[in-house]
Amino acid sequence: MNVRQRHLIGVFSILLLAEAAQSQGPSHPDDTVIKVSSPRLTRPLYETPAAVSVVNRPAIQIGQQRLHLSESLDTVPGLFFQNRTNFAQGLRLSTRGFGARAPFGIRGIHIQVDGIPSTLPDGQAQIDALSLDSAERIEIIRGPSSVQYGNAAGGAIAVTTASGDQSPPDATLRLDGGSHGYRKGTVEASEQWADTSAHASLSWLDFEGYREQSEVRQGRLNTRIAHDWSGGQRLTVTLNALDTPTAEDPSGLSRTEVAEDRQQATEFARRLDSGQTVDQQTIGLNYEDPALLPGTLTLNTFFTHRDFAQQLPFPGSSRIAYDRLFYGSGADYQGRTSLVGHRLRYSVGAEVNRQSDERRRYEIGVNGDNQGQVQDETQTATEAGVFAEGDLALTSALSLSLGARFDRLRLAIDDQRLSDGDDSGERIYRETSGSAGLNYRITPSHQAYATIGTAFESPTFTEFANPDGSGGFNPEIGPQDALNREIGLRGTVGRGLSYELAAFLITVDDEILPFEQNGRTFYENAGETQRDGIELGVDWSLSYAWRLTSALTLADYRLENFRDSQGNNVDGNRFPGLPQEQWVSELTWRSTDQAFAAVELSYTGEVYAENSNQTRVSDYWLVNLRAGDSFAIGEQTIDVYGGLRNVTDEAYFSNIRVNANSDQPVDQRGYFEPAPGRTIYLGVALNL
């Protein structure tokens, strides 16, 4: 799809939106009272000068497998997902290009669940412990307002799971099954006793996988217990646990291997039994007091322990393990006052988070024999941040928003294996980020805004690895800095149509990019990258029964002033791994007696697999279906649901390993992780 075609799609979509708006009649202010809290300052959505989207429980739960965030967030504009089928590498998520470089986990996007950060102080996030079976609400920030979260905040996602006082006292048992040995069981329950409430979900996944060497067995527990006092104070305790005894990694294939057999794993993945095991537990405390001061004070603290081991799909220093402690505390206060006769709504806060990893790495031979330990070190990252944000009402329709944050980040390595020299050291970063925005309420249900902000992103400990094989910090890599500019429109028309339109321009200096050498991923700073784009989201209730949701993203991501590790001058090339066009639309039908059906149609544009843009990966269309119904048997209700994914049996890739095997000939590079063809799943839920 060329530039002209993309512009035509954008113009057509906007014209369609305008025509729909004219046909819906006058607007209704009551449709705009959605509250959002993820930008740190709780306020109505239509007074928020940022690209913020909200997804609620029905879209997360109904008829879904509840395996990945992508199921719930596909129809949010500006997001791009990869790696939905390799549980050893984890879901890859990017927004406006942030997070695209991660070979595993999530980078560049701050994730929090029930107020507990899943993003480490060094900037990397793992969300394998996230329980979508109990997820109630997801807020997504795309753009400069996310800088209030500090390091690695090119975007932010806040997940809220169910609490006992928001759900009727009951219990649900779900059993799922499907293609490629997919089996999942879930138990979910809520209860309330006077001023105390609780909600818990427990699930177990057993999945053989589409490819060889891709089996996963995984259990999750998520529990929230809350107690309320008469003054409105609330204490919430969150308990979360993850057990992954098996998550195999089939690795990436070359084009030749894909042509031979899409379902095969690489030879070394099979020989070395590549994959990971994870054992993680989290406890969090959150106290909210609206009565102690004129505003609302919130205090929180958390503690996470993670025991991790992984065999990478190649010989060499490829077996890693760490024992992690991640903990922290924070406080914020939200209040209202008057400044020179104008209303001021504000938030101030501080937080301190620390991670401590006892890391080990082992040399593994071509036959899987352990040839000895090559790394033994303690890695610690401590981030302390203070932030403030305020909205000043200049007029009844116009408001000014200002936000600032200061972070001190210390990364330290204590080398405990001194036979090859002492690689201990530290890096300290002091960073100030800020944002400024104007919000104009055109009518009670239509909003325009403009925002500008800065953000920084430090290398993680993994990204600091030295390509020459030595330990410690790679002196050739440093943080990246971003300047984000954004303008947007948001509105509701009639009682049926809501829309959001955002245009962004982002300049990133010293962009951190990956490359592979001898099978292992290393990182380097690019000179600069430029990201420009338009995001359009539409949610249209055509009638009581029919609803159309659509998200269109048109973006251009470019490398500038950069010669990569292979000596390629890639100035002006496209950013690898990111499409320029994405379009996802879903049409749903729901009857008055809970029967439902949905069809999802998505288009993903072509991508390039490496900086030099030699390897082009074709665009593709996907069609997914899901449907279900509910039946009453006595006092119990049974839900039956199912789905058919990739209806047309499209041959595409669920993940592209960016710049993989860059020291090998192009036709031998393992860029490609094939996605499943046509698959089916079925489920039944008994509501007690």
C-alpha positions as CSV (number, residue, x, y, z in Angstrom):
1,M,0.0,0.0,0.0
2,N,1.6,3.3,-1.1
3,V,1.5,6.7,0.5
4,R,-1.4,7.9,-1.7
5,Q,-3.5,4.9,-0.9
6,R,-2.9,5.4,2.8
7,H,-4.0,9.1,2.5
8,L,-7.1,8.0,0.6
9,I,-8.0,5.6,3.4
10,G,-7.5,8.3,6.0
11,V,-9.6,10.8,4.1
12,F,-12.3,8.3,3.4
13,S,-12.5,7.3,7.1
14,I,-12.8,11.0,8.2
15,L,-15.5,11.6,5.6
16,L,-17.3,8.5,6.8
17,L,-17.1,9.8,10.4
18,A,-18.4,13.2,9.4
19,E,-21.3,11.7,7.5
20,A,-22.2,9.5,10.5
21,A,-22.0,12.5,12.7
22,Q,-24.5,14.4,10.6
23,S,-26.9,11.5,10.6
24,Q,-26.9,11.1,14.4
25,G,-28.5,14.3,15.4
26,P,-27.6,16.5,18.4
27,S,-25.1,15.5,21.0
28,H,-25.8,14.6,24.6
29,P,-23.4,15.7,27.3
30,D,-24.3,12.8,29.5
31,D,-22.3,10.5,27.2
32,T,-19.0,12.1,28.2
33,V,-18.7,11.5,31.9
34,I,-16.0,8.8,31.6
35,K,-13.3,9.2,34.3
36,V,-9.7,8.4,33.6
37,S,-6.9,8.2,36.2
38,S,-3.9,6.8,34.2
39,P,-2.5,10.3,33.4
40,R,-1.8,10.5,37.2
41,L,-4.6,13.2,37.6
42,T,-8.1,11.8,37.8
43,R,-10.5,13.8,35.6
44,P,-13.2,13.4,33.0
45,L,-12.0,12.0,29.7
46,Y,-13.2,15.0,27.8
47,E,-11.0,17.3,30.0
48,T,-7.9,15.2,29.4
49,P,-5.5,16.7,26.8
50,A,-4.1,13.3,25.7
51,A,-4.8,10.3,23.5
52,V,-6.4,8.1,26.2
53,S,-8.5,5.0,25.4
54,V,-10.6,3.0,27.9
55,V,-11.5,-0.7,27.5
56,N,-14.0,-2.2,29.9
57,R,-14.8,-5.8,31.0
58,P,-17.2,-6.9,28.2
59,A,-14.5,-6.3,25.5
60,I,-11.9,-8.1,27.7
61,Q,-14.0,-11.1,28.7
62,I,-16.9,-12.0,26.5
63,G,-16.1,-14.9,24.2
64,Q,-12.3,-14.3,24.5
65,Q,-9.6,-16.8,25.4
66,R,-8.1,-14.2,27.8
67,L,-4.5,-15.1,27.0
68,H,-3.0,-11.8,25.8
69,L,-3.7,-8.1,26.1
70,S,-3.9,-8.0,22.3
71,E,-7.4,-9.7,22.4
72,S,-8.7,-6.8,24.4
73,L,-6.8,-3.9,22.8
74,D,-6.8,-4.8,19.1
75,T,-9.3,-2.0,18.4
76,V,-7.3,0.7,20.2
77,P,-5.6,2.9,17.5
78,G,-1.8,3.3,17.7
79,L,-1.0,-0.1,19.2
80,F,0.9,-2.9,17.4
81,F,1.2,-6.4,18.8
82,Q,3.6,-9.2,17.9
83,N,4.6,-12.5,19.4
84,R,1.2,-13.7,20.5
85,T,2.1,-17.4,20.2
86,N,5.6,-17.7,21.8
87,F,5.1,-17.7,25.6
88,A,8.8,-17.9,26.2
89,Q,9.4,-14.5,24.6
90,G,6.1,-12.9,25.7
91,L,3.8,-10.5,24.0
92,R,5.5,-7.6,22.2
93,L,3.6,-4.3,22.3
94,S,4.5,-1.0,20.8
95,T,2.8,2.3,20.6
96,R,4.0,5.0,18.2
97,G,7.2,3.0,17.8
98,F,8.0,2.8,21.5
99,G,8.6,-0.8,22.5
100,A,9.2,-2.1,19.0
101,R,12.8,-3.1,19.6
102,A,12.1,-5.6,22.4
103,P,13.0,-9.2,21.5
104,F,11.1,-10.3,24.5
105,G,8.9,-8.6,27.1
106,I,7.8,-4.9,26.8
107,R,10.1,-1.9,26.5
108,G,9.3,1.8,26.3
109,I,5.8,1.5,27.8
110,H,5.0,1.8,31.4
111,I,2.7,-1.0,32.7
112,Q,0.9,-1.1,36.0
113,V,-1.7,-3.5,37.4
114,D,-3.9,-2.4,40.3
115,G,-1.4,0.4,40.9
116,I,1.5,-2.0,41.1
117,P,4.2,-1.3,38.5
118,S,5.1,-4.2,36.2
119,T,7.8,-2.0,34.6
120,L,11.2,-2.3,36.4
121,P,13.3,0.8,37.3
122,D,15.7,-0.1,34.5
123,G,12.8,0.1,32.0
124,Q,11.8,-3.4,31.1
125,A,8.3,-4.9,31.8
126,Q,7.0,-8.4,32.0
127,I,3.2,-9.0,32.0
128,D,3.1,-12.8,32.0
129,A,1.6,-12.6,35.5
130,L,-1.3,-10.4,34.3
131,S,-4.7,-12.2,34.9
132,L,-7.1,-11.1,32.1
133,D,-9.7,-13.5,33.7
134,S,-10.2,-10.9,36.4
135,A,-9.4,-7.7,34.4
136,E,-12.1,-5.1,34.8
137,R,-10.8,-2.0,33.0
138,I,-7.8,-1.0,30.9
139,E,-6.6,2.5,30.3
140,I,-4.1,3.3,27.6
141,I,-2.1,6.5,27.1
142,R,-0.4,7.1,23.8
143,G,1.9,10.1,23.8
144,P,3.4,12.9,25.9
145,S,1.1,12.6,29.0
146,S,2.7,9.3,29.9
147,V,6.0,11.1,30.9
148,Q,4.5,11.3,34.5
149,Y,5.7,7.7,34.9
150,G,9.4,8.5,34.3
151,N,11.8,6.0,32.6
152,A,10.5,4.1,29.7
153,A,7.2,6.0,29.4
154,G,6.6,6.4,25.7
155,G,3.2,5.2,26.6
156,A,1.4,3.8,29.6
157,I,-1.2,1.0,30.3
158,A,-3.1,0.8,33.6
159,V,-5.0,-2.4,34.3
160,T,-7.6,-2.6,37.0
161,T,-8.8,-6.1,38.1
162,A,-12.2,-6.8,39.7
163,S,-13.0,-6.2,43.3
164,G,-15.6,-8.0,45.4
165,D,-17.8,-4.9,45.9
166,Q,-18.1,-4.4,42.1
167,S,-19.3,-7.9,41.4
168,P,-22.3,-9.8,42.7
169,P,-21.4,-12.6,45.2
170,D,-21.0,-15.6,43.0
171,A,-18.5,-18.1,41.5
172,T,-17.8,-19.0,37.9
173,L,-16.1,-22.2,36.5
174,R,-14.7,-22.0,32.9
175,L,-13.3,-24.8,30.8
176,D,-11.8,-24.0,27.4
177,G,-10.3,-26.2,24.6
178,G,-9.2,-25.9,21.1
179,S,-6.7,-26.4,18.3
180,H,-3.1,-27.5,18.9
181,G,-3.8,-29.0,22.3
182,Y,-5.2,-25.8,23.8
183,R,-6.7,-26.4,27.3
184,K,-7.5,-23.8,30.0
185,G,-9.5,-23.9,33.2
186,T,-10.5,-20.9,35.3
187,V,-12.2,-20.5,38.7
188,E,-13.4,-17.0,39.6
189,A,-15.3,-15.9,42.8
190,S,-16.5,-12.8,44.5
191,E,-17.8,-12.2,48.1
192,Q,-18.7,-9.4,50.4
193,W,-19.0,-9.3,54.2
194,A,-20.2,-5.9,55.6
195,D,-17.3,-3.5,54.9
196,T,-14.9,-6.1,53.5
197,S,-15.0,-7.6,50.0
198,A,-12.8,-10.0,48.0
199,H,-12.4,-11.2,44.5
200,A,-10.1,-14.1,43.3
201,S,-9.4,-15.8,40.1
202,L,-7.3,-18.9,39.5
203,S,-6.4,-20.3,36.0
204,W,-4.3,-23.0,34.5
205,L,-3.2,-23.1,30.9
206,D,-1.9,-26.2,29.1
207,F,-1.1,-25.6,25.4
208,E,1.0,-27.8,23.1
209,G,1.4,-24.9,20.6
210,Y,1.3,-24.6,16.8
211,R,5.0,-25.2,16.2
212,E,7.5,-27.8,17.5
213,Q,9.1,-26.8,20.8
214,S,6.3,-24.3,21.7
215,E,4.5,-26.0,24.6
216,V,3.4,-23.9,27.6
217,R,2.0,-24.8,31.0
218,Q,1.2,-21.8,33.2
219,G,-0.9,-21.0,36.3
220,R,-2.0,-17.6,37.5
221,L,-3.7,-16.5,40.8
222,N,-5.0,-13.0,41.3
223,T,-6.8,-11.9,44.5
224,R,-7.9,-8.5,45.8
225,I,-9.3,-7.9,49.3
226,A,-10.6,-4.5,50.3
227,H,-11.9,-3.0,53.5
228,D,-13.8,0.3,53.7
229,W,-14.3,2.7,56.7
230,S,-17.1,5.1,57.2
231,G,-15.1,8.1,56.2
232,G,-14.5,6.7,52.7
233,Q,-11.0,5.4,53.5
234,R,-10.2,2.1,51.7
235,L,-7.3,-0.4,52.2
236,T,-6.8,-2.9,49.3
237,V,-4.5,-5.9,49.5
238,T,-3.5,-7.4,46.2
239,L,-2.0,-10.9,46.0
240,N,-0.7,-12.2,42.6
241,A,1.2,-15.4,41.7
242,L,2.6,-16.9,38.5
243,D,3.9,-20.4,38.0
244,T,5.3,-21.3,34.6
245,P,7.0,-24.7,34.8
246,T,7.3,-24.9,31.0
247,A,7.4,-22.3,28.2
248,E,9.3,-23.5,25.2
249,D,10.9,-21.4,22.5
250,P,11.0,-22.7,18.9
251,S,13.1,-19.7,17.8
252,G,13.0,-17.8,14.5
253,L,13.2,-19.4,11.0
254,S,14.9,-18.3,7.8
255,R,12.9,-18.0,4.6
256,T,14.2,-21.3,3.5
257,E,13.2,-23.0,6.7
258,V,9.7,-21.4,6.5
259,A,9.3,-22.8,3.0
260,E,10.3,-26.3,4.1
261,D,8.0,-26.5,7.2
262,R,6.3,-23.5,9.0
263,Q,5.8,-25.5,12.1
264,Q,9.3,-26.7,12.7
265,A,11.6,-25.4,15.4
266,T,15.2,-24.6,14.7
267,E,17.8,-27.4,15.2
268,F,19.3,-25.8,18.2
269,A,16.0,-25.0,19.8
270,R,15.2,-28.7,19.7
271,R,18.7,-29.9,20.7
272,L,19.0,-27.5,23.6
273,D,15.4,-27.6,24.7
274,S,15.1,-23.9,24.6
275,G,12.5,-22.2,26.8
276,Q,12.0,-20.7,30.3
277,T,10.6,-21.4,33.7
278,V,9.2,-18.7,35.9
279,D,8.0,-18.5,39.5
280,Q,6.7,-15.1,40.7
281,Q,4.8,-13.7,43.7
282,T,3.5,-10.2,44.3
283,I,1.9,-8.5,47.3
284,G,0.6,-4.9,47.2
285,L,-1.0,-2.6,49.6
286,N,-3.0,0.5,48.6
287,Y,-4.6,3.0,51.0
288,E,-6.9,5.8,49.8
289,D,-8.1,8.5,52.2
290,P,-10.5,11.3,50.9
291,A,-11.1,12.7,54.4
292,L,-7.6,13.3,56.0
293,L,-7.0,16.4,53.8
294,P,-9.2,18.5,51.6
295,G,-8.2,16.3,48.7
296,T,-7.5,12.6,48.3
297,L,-4.3,11.0,49.6
298,T,-3.2,7.7,48.2
299,L,-0.3,5.6,49.6
300,N,0.9,2.3,48.1
301,T,3.7,-0.2,48.5
302,F,4.5,-3.5,46.9
303,F,6.9,-6.4,46.9
304,T,7.6,-8.9,44.0
305,H,9.9,-11.9,44.0
306,R,10.7,-13.5,40.6
307,D,12.7,-16.7,40.1
308,F,13.6,-17.1,36.4
309,A,15.6,-19.5,34.2
310,Q,15.9,-19.6,30.4
311,Q,17.8,-21.6,27.8
312,L,18.2,-19.5,24.6
313,P,17.9,-21.3,21.3
314,F,21.6,-21.2,20.4
315,P,24.9,-22.5,22.0
316,G,27.3,-20.2,23.7
317,S,26.7,-18.1,26.8
318,S,23.0,-18.9,26.3
319,R,21.7,-20.2,29.6
320,I,20.6,-17.4,32.0
321,A,19.0,-17.3,35.4
322,Y,18.2,-14.7,37.9
323,D,16.6,-14.3,41.3
324,R,14.9,-10.9,41.5
325,L,13.5,-8.7,44.3
326,F,11.4,-5.8,43.1
327,Y,9.8,-3.5,45.6
328,G,8.8,0.1,46.1
329,S,6.5,2.7,47.7
330,G,4.7,5.8,46.5
331,A,2.3,8.6,47.5
332,D,0.3,11.0,45.7
333,Y,-2.2,13.7,46.6
334,Q,-4.9,15.1,44.4
335,G,-6.7,18.3,45.3
336,R,-8.6,21.4,44.0
337,T,-8.1,25.0,44.7
338,S,-8.3,28.4,43.1
339,L,-5.5,30.3,41.4
340,V,-6.0,34.0,40.6
341,G,-9.7,33.4,40.4
342,H,-9.4,30.3,38.2
343,R,-10.1,26.6,39.2
344,L,-7.0,24.5,39.6
345,R,-7.1,20.8,39.8
346,Y,-3.7,19.3,40.7
347,S,-1.7,16.2,41.7
348,V,1.6,15.9,43.4
349,G,3.5,12.7,44.4
350,A,6.7,10.8,44.8
351,E,7.8,7.2,44.4
352,V,10.9,5.1,45.0
353,N,11.3,1.7,43.3
354,R,14.2,-0.8,43.5
355,Q,15.1,-4.0,41.7
356,S,17.9,-6.4,42.7
357,D,18.8,-9.2,40.4
358,E,21.2,-12.0,41.3
359,R,22.2,-12.9,37.7
360,R,24.0,-16.0,36.4
361,R,24.9,-17.0,32.9
362,Y,26.4,-20.3,31.7
363,E,28.3,-21.4,28.6
364,I,26.4,-24.2,26.7
365,G,27.9,-26.5,24.1
366,V,26.4,-27.4,20.8
367,N,25.1,-30.7,22.3
368,G,23.6,-28.9,25.4
369,D,26.4,-29.7,27.8
370,N,27.0,-27.1,30.5
371,Q,30.6,-25.9,30.1
372,G,30.7,-23.6,33.2
373,Q,29.5,-20.4,34.6
374,V,30.6,-17.2,32.8
375,Q,28.6,-14.6,34.8
376,D,27.9,-14.1,38.5
377,E,26.8,-10.6,39.4
378,T,24.3,-8.6,41.3
379,Q,22.5,-5.9,39.3
380,T,20.6,-3.2,41.2
381,A,18.5,-0.4,39.8
382,T,17.0,2.3,42.1
383,E,14.7,5.0,40.7
384,A,13.4,7.9,42.8
385,G,11.0,10.3,41.2
386,V,8.8,13.3,42.1
387,F,6.0,14.6,39.9
388,A,3.4,17.2,39.7
389,E,0.6,17.9,37.3
390,G,-2.2,20.5,37.2
391,D,-5.1,21.7,35.1
392,L,-5.9,25.4,35.2
393,A,-9.3,26.5,33.9
394,L,-8.5,29.6,31.9
395,T,-12.2,29.9,30.8
396,S,-15.2,27.7,31.0
397,A,-14.1,26.0,27.8
398,L,-10.3,26.3,27.8
399,S,-7.8,24.8,30.2
400,L,-4.1,24.7,30.5
401,S,-2.3,21.5,31.7
402,L,1.3,21.4,32.9
403,G,3.2,18.4,34.2
404,A,6.8,17.8,35.3
405,R,8.8,14.9,36.7
406,F,12.3,14.6,38.0
407,D,14.0,11.1,38.2
408,R,17.2,9.9,39.6
409,L,18.1,6.5,38.3
410,R,21.1,4.5,39.5
411,L,22.1,1.3,37.8
412,A,24.9,-0.7,39.4
413,I,26.7,-4.0,38.8
414,D,28.6,-5.8,41.5
415,D,30.7,-8.4,39.8
416,Q,31.2,-11.5,41.9
417,R,33.2,-13.6,39.4
418,L,36.6,-11.9,39.4
419,S,38.6,-14.6,37.6
420,D,38.2,-12.7,34.3
421,G,38.5,-9.2,35.9
422,D,36.2,-7.0,37.9
423,D,33.4,-5.6,35.7
424,S,31.7,-3.8,38.6
425,G,30.4,-0.3,37.9
426,E,27.5,2.1,38.0
427,R,25.6,4.6,35.8
428,I,23.6,7.5,37.3
429,Y,21.1,9.4,35.3
430,R,19.3,12.6,36.4
431,E,16.4,13.4,34.1
432,T,13.7,16.0,34.0
433,S,10.6,15.4,31.9
434,G,7.7,17.7,31.2
435,S,4.5,18.2,29.3
436,A,2.3,21.1,28.5
437,G,-1.2,20.9,26.9
438,L,-4.2,23.0,26.0
439,N,-7.7,21.5,26.1
440,Y,-10.7,23.2,24.5
441,R,-14.2,22.0,25.1
442,I,-15.8,22.8,21.8
443,T,-19.2,21.6,23.1
444,P,-20.0,19.5,26.2
445,S,-19.4,16.4,24.1
446,H,-16.6,17.5,21.7
447,Q,-13.0,18.3,22.6
448,A,-9.8,19.5,20.9
449,Y,-6.4,19.4,22.5
450,A,-2.7,20.0,21.8
451,T,0.1,18.6,23.9
452,I,3.9,18.6,23.8
453,G,6.2,16.6,26.1
454,T,9.6,15.1,26.6
455,A,10.6,11.6,27.7
456,F,13.7,9.6,28.4
457,E,14.5,5.9,28.2
458,S,17.6,4.3,29.7
459,P,19.2,1.1,28.5
460,T,18.2,-1.9,30.6
461,F,20.8,-4.2,32.1
462,T,20.2,-6.6,29.2
463,E,20.8,-3.8,26.7
464,F,24.0,-2.7,28.4
465,A,25.7,-6.1,27.5
466,N,29.0,-5.8,25.7
467,P,29.2,-7.3,22.2
468,D,32.9,-8.1,22.8
469,G,31.9,-10.6,25.4
470,S,33.2,-8.7,28.5
471,G,31.0,-8.0,31.5
472,G,29.9,-4.7,33.0
473,F,28.4,-1.8,31.2
474,N,28.8,-1.2,27.4
475,P,30.4,2.3,27.3
476,E,29.1,2.8,23.7
477,I,25.4,2.9,24.6
478,G,23.4,5.5,26.5
479,P,19.8,6.7,27.0
480,Q,17.5,7.9,24.3
481,D,15.5,11.2,24.5
482,A,12.2,11.9,22.9
483,L,10.2,15.1,22.0
484,N,6.5,14.3,21.6
485,R,4.0,16.6,19.9
486,E,0.4,15.7,19.5
487,I,-3.0,17.3,18.5
488,G,-6.3,15.6,18.8
489,L,-10.1,15.6,18.6
490,R,-12.5,13.6,20.7
491,G,-16.3,13.5,20.7
492,T,-19.6,11.8,20.9
493,V,-22.5,12.3,18.5
494,G,-26.0,11.4,19.4
495,R,-26.2,8.5,21.7
496,G,-24.5,6.1,19.3
497,L,-21.2,7.4,18.0
498,S,-17.9,8.3,19.7
499,Y,-14.6,9.1,17.9
500,E,-11.0,9.9,18.7
501,L,-8.6,11.4,16.2
502,A,-4.9,12.2,17.0
503,A,-1.9,13.3,14.9
504,F,1.6,13.0,16.3
505,L,5.1,14.0,15.5
506,I,8.0,12.5,17.6
507,T,11.7,13.0,17.3
508,V,13.9,10.6,19.2
509,D,17.7,11.2,19.7
510,D,20.0,8.3,20.3
511,E,17.3,5.7,19.6
512,I,18.3,2.3,21.1
513,L,18.2,-0.4,18.4
514,P,18.9,-4.2,18.6
515,F,21.3,-6.3,16.5
516,E,22.3,-10.0,16.8
517,Q,25.8,-11.4,16.9
518,N,26.4,-15.1,17.2
519,G,22.8,-15.6,18.1
520,R,22.7,-13.2,21.0
521,T,21.0,-9.8,20.9
522,F,23.0,-6.6,21.6
523,Y,22.1,-2.9,21.3
524,E,23.4,0.3,19.9
525,N,22.3,4.0,19.7
526,A,21.0,5.2,16.3
527,G,21.6,8.8,15.4
528,E,17.9,9.8,15.3
529,T,14.5,8.5,14.4
530,Q,11.4,10.4,13.2
531,R,7.8,9.2,13.8
532,D,4.8,10.9,12.3
533,G,1.3,9.5,12.2
534,I,-2.5,9.7,12.4
535,E,-4.7,7.6,14.6
536,L,-8.5,7.3,14.2
537,G,-10.8,5.4,16.5
538,V,-14.6,5.0,16.0
539,D,-17.1,3.3,18.3
540,W,-20.6,3.3,16.7
541,S,-23.7,1.7,18.3
542,L,-25.7,1.3,15.1
543,S,-28.7,0.1,17.2
544,Y,-29.3,-1.7,20.4
545,A,-28.1,-5.0,18.9
546,W,-25.3,-3.8,16.5
547,R,-22.0,-2.1,17.3
548,L,-19.1,-1.2,15.0
549,T,-15.6,-0.5,16.4
550,S,-12.8,0.5,14.2
551,A,-9.2,1.7,14.6
552,L,-7.0,3.1,11.8
553,T,-3.3,3.9,12.2
554,L,-1.2,5.5,9.5
555,A,2.4,6.2,10.5
556,D,5.8,6.8,9.1
557,Y,8.8,5.7,11.2
558,R,12.2,6.6,9.8
559,L,15.9,6.2,10.8
560,E,18.1,9.3,10.3
561,N,21.8,10.0,10.6
562,F,22.7,6.5,11.4
563,R,25.3,3.9,10.3
564,D,24.5,0.5,12.0
565,S,26.8,-2.1,13.5
566,Q,27.2,-3.8,10.1
567,G,28.4,-0.5,8.5
568,N,25.2,0.1,6.6
569,N,24.2,3.7,6.0
570,V,20.5,3.5,6.8
571,D,19.7,7.2,6.8
572,G,16.1,7.6,5.6
573,N,15.3,3.9,5.9
574,R,12.1,2.7,7.5
575,F,12.2,1.6,11.2
576,P,12.4,-2.2,11.2
577,G,9.5,-4.3,12.5
578,L,6.8,-1.6,12.3
579,P,4.0,-1.4,9.7
580,Q,3.0,2.0,8.2
581,E,-0.7,1.0,8.0
582,Q,-3.0,-0.9,10.4
583,W,-6.7,-1.1,10.3
584,V,-8.8,-3.2,12.7
585,S,-12.6,-3.3,12.6
586,E,-15.0,-5.4,14.6
587,L,-18.8,-5.7,14.1
588,T,-20.7,-7.2,17.0
589,W,-24.3,-8.3,17.5
590,R,-26.0,-8.9,20.8
591,S,-29.5,-10.1,21.5
592,T,-31.7,-9.2,24.4
593,D,-31.2,-12.7,25.9
594,Q,-27.3,-12.5,26.0
595,A,-26.6,-14.3,22.6
596,F,-23.7,-12.6,20.8
597,A,-21.6,-12.8,17.6
598,A,-18.6,-10.8,16.4
599,V,-16.5,-10.6,13.3
600,E,-13.1,-8.9,13.3
601,L,-11.3,-7.8,10.1
602,S,-7.8,-6.5,10.3
603,Y,-5.1,-5.4,7.9
604,T,-1.4,-5.1,8.8
605,G,0.9,-3.4,6.3
606,E,4.3,-4.6,5.2
607,V,7.3,-4.4,7.5
608,Y,11.1,-4.7,7.1
609,A,13.1,-7.1,9.2
610,E,16.3,-5.1,9.5
611,N,17.8,-1.6,9.4
612,S,19.0,-2.0,5.9
613,N,15.5,-2.7,4.6
614,Q,16.7,-5.6,2.5
615,T,14.1,-8.1,3.8
616,R,10.5,-7.1,3.1
617,V,7.7,-8.9,5.0
618,S,4.4,-8.8,3.1
619,D,1.2,-7.3,4.4
620,Y,-1.8,-9.5,5.3
621,W,-5.5,-9.5,6.1
622,L,-7.0,-11.5,9.0
623,V,-10.6,-12.5,9.7
624,N,-11.6,-13.7,13.2
625,L,-15.0,-14.8,14.5
626,R,-16.5,-15.5,17.9
627,A,-20.0,-16.2,19.2
628,G,-21.8,-17.5,22.2
629,D,-25.0,-17.7,24.2
630,S,-26.3,-18.1,27.8
631,F,-28.8,-20.7,29.1
632,A,-30.5,-20.9,32.5
633,I,-30.7,-24.3,34.3
634,G,-32.6,-23.8,37.5
635,E,-30.8,-21.1,39.5
636,Q,-27.6,-21.5,37.5
637,T,-26.5,-20.0,34.2
638,I,-24.3,-21.7,31.6
639,D,-22.4,-19.6,29.0
640,V,-21.3,-21.3,25.8
641,Y,-18.8,-19.5,23.5
642,G,-16.3,-20.2,20.9
643,G,-14.1,-18.6,18.2
644,L,-12.6,-19.2,14.8
645,R,-9.3,-17.4,14.2
646,N,-7.7,-16.7,10.9
647,V,-10.8,-17.9,9.0
648,T,-9.1,-17.6,5.6
649,D,-6.0,-19.6,6.7
650,E,-3.7,-16.7,5.9
651,A,0.0,-17.6,6.0
652,Y,1.6,-14.8,8.0
653,F,4.1,-14.2,10.8
654,S,3.2,-13.6,14.4
655,N,6.6,-12.1,15.1
656,I,9.6,-10.7,13.3
657,R,12.9,-10.9,15.1
658,V,14.3,-7.5,14.2
659,N,17.9,-7.5,13.0
660,A,18.3,-11.2,13.9
661,N,21.6,-13.0,13.0
662,S,22.9,-9.8,11.4
663,D,26.3,-11.4,11.1
664,Q,24.9,-14.1,8.8
665,P,24.0,-14.0,5.1
666,V,20.5,-12.6,4.6
667,D,18.9,-15.9,3.5
668,Q,20.1,-17.6,6.7
669,R,18.8,-15.1,9.2
670,G,16.1,-16.3,11.5
671,Y,13.7,-13.4,11.3
672,F,10.4,-15.3,11.1
673,E,8.1,-16.8,13.6
674,P,5.2,-18.3,11.7
675,A,1.7,-17.8,13.0
676,P,-1.0,-20.6,13.2
677,G,-3.4,-21.1,10.3
678,R,-7.1,-21.6,10.9
679,T,-7.7,-22.5,14.6
680,I,-10.8,-23.0,16.7
681,Y,-11.5,-22.7,20.4
682,L,-14.6,-23.6,22.5
683,G,-15.5,-22.8,26.0
684,V,-18.2,-23.3,28.6
685,A,-18.8,-21.3,31.8
686,L,-20.9,-22.3,34.7
687,N,-22.1,-19.4,36.9
688,L,-23.0,-20.6,40.4
